[in-house]
């Protein structure tokens, strides 16, 4: 099945130099940790991945209906749609 949410993509995944120093602001505020970071490709919100204790990227999707995220990990350039459960 093809992702039906490509029209919601407004941003590109940042280049590696822009990824360094990125944090999950919600985790920082609560004194928690994260495993990997994801960026919402609709609004730019950065949140932690599903392997992280708080899963803030998924929580952002649930609260905003912005389903497409990209990896904020250096050396990675993939994107994923939560709604369609598909890598783009």
Secondary structure, DSSP 8 states (H G I E B T S, - for coil): ---S-GGG--S----HHHHTT---HHHHHHT---S-EEEETTT--EEE-TTSSS-HHHHHHHHH---EEEE-STT---EEETTTTEE-
